[in-house]
Amino acid sequence: MQLTSAMKVGIVVFIGLCFLAAAVFIIGDIQFLNKRYYITVKFTHVDGLLEGAKVTFAGVKVGKVERIDIKSGFVFVRISVAEKIKLPKCTRFTIDTAGLMGEKYLGMDMAECETGKEDEYFKDGEEAKGIEPLRLSQLFGEGEKIMQKVSKSMESINKVLGDEKVIDSSRNMIVNAYEITLSAKNFMASLEDRIDGIQDNIEELLKDFGDVGEALAAVIEDNKTNITELIQNYRDAGFEFNELISENKKNVSELVNNMNKTTFNLNKLISRIEDEGKTAEKIKEMLENFRKTSKNVEEATSSVKGILTDETLESELKGSLKSVASVAKKADRILSGLKGGAMKLLYTFRMDKNDKKTHNDMAIKLGTSGDKSFLVGVRNIGNGNQLDAQICQDGGGKLVKRMGIIKSKVGIGVDYKWKKNVLYSVDLIDTHDTQVETTSVYKIKNNISLQSKVENALKKKERNYNVGIQYAF
């Protein structure tokens, strides 16, 4: 069959119409094959949303706006969604803009679902409530309200800052701050000068103390043999005294018996004189006094006799003599330990917070080869000269216990090392009128520490604060 020109033209036109129809369906997003279901979303304002606008879920296009109707003052937007997309009941519906000036579209995203509604989904024909879009007119209205509030606040600030009293007060405050800065600068300069002077004095004192320490060490070394011999002689004398008492116990007992007999005869003589009457009154008084004296002697000799005849007390006396010998041995060990221990010179410069008075303290700390050390020094040099003489014992770890003379009175103390550079101390001073003194020490360097002290901490009226710096040589 031969095609005519008319048939050829018809075929070409038919093919063109098919392509045109396909283009219309593609451009118009007309889909006949994909099944859809419809949901109506209720708004009070759609802010320019048009029919045919896209519908997205989490940014992915899933449908389009089919129709927009207005009923009873509300806007009902009918949308179509692909059947394979299941929308949970907790979906939020909003009207968004693509970019700054792009088209309006209806966007959907997930919100937090209530318990028990996670598996509920929208069905065809159901209605949902949308979230109202924020309009520019509302933004401008809110901005205008904010500007009015800011304007009122600025007026109030101007009234306050424009007041002459406030201006004068601010000017005086700045001047006072400048004067305080100058005073602080001058104080720091004077403090630096004073510290430099103190350091020079300390260096001279350290030099003299070093010479004294060397001389003292030499004396101890030269006389160590003599001291040891003295302790040994004292120990031997104790043993000899013990043996002497044991050997002469019988003689001493006889002496006591004779003294008792003499006392008995004196009592008889006094009784006879009393029978002779008043003529011997003076002699009677004299003998009465002598009798009292004899009675005291009798009591004393009875005590001595009891001690010498009691085997238990005799053994205790021997034990006491042995204790004396043990003390002598300990004294020998202490002298040996002092030689092997460390020695430090501590100088402290303090200033009272209340009356701004300054104080100077000096102490020597002698360490032994064991866990004990000795602290001897003077506080408030030239202003009371209070003595310190303490025995210190390391309790192991962070705790050090002290006892002895503190500020010229009997006292005890405890040091607690909280951190590597922080030390806290508590002292109980005077057993009759107890005073509590607390000290905080912060070590800046190995030989320089800052010190904060509270004296009479429990008595508010007598409480005194002072701060200072301690230098260790």
URKAVEN-V383679 format. One record per helix or strand of 2 or more residues. SS is the DSSP state (hx for helix, st for strand). FROM is the first residue (numbers start at 1). LEN is the number of residues. If there is no record, write none. Layout:
BEGIN
<<SS	FROM	LEN> <SS	FROM	LEN>>
END
This chain:
BEGIN
<<hx	5	23> <st	36	8> <st	54	4> <st	60	12> <st	74	9> <st	91	7> <st	104	7> <st	127	3> <hx	136	26> <hx	164	59> <hx	224	24> <hx	249	27> <hx	278	32> <hx	311	30> <st	343	10> <st	358	10> <st	372	8> <st	386	9> <st	399	8> <st	409	11> <st	422	8> <st	435	9> <st	448	8> <st	464	9>>
END
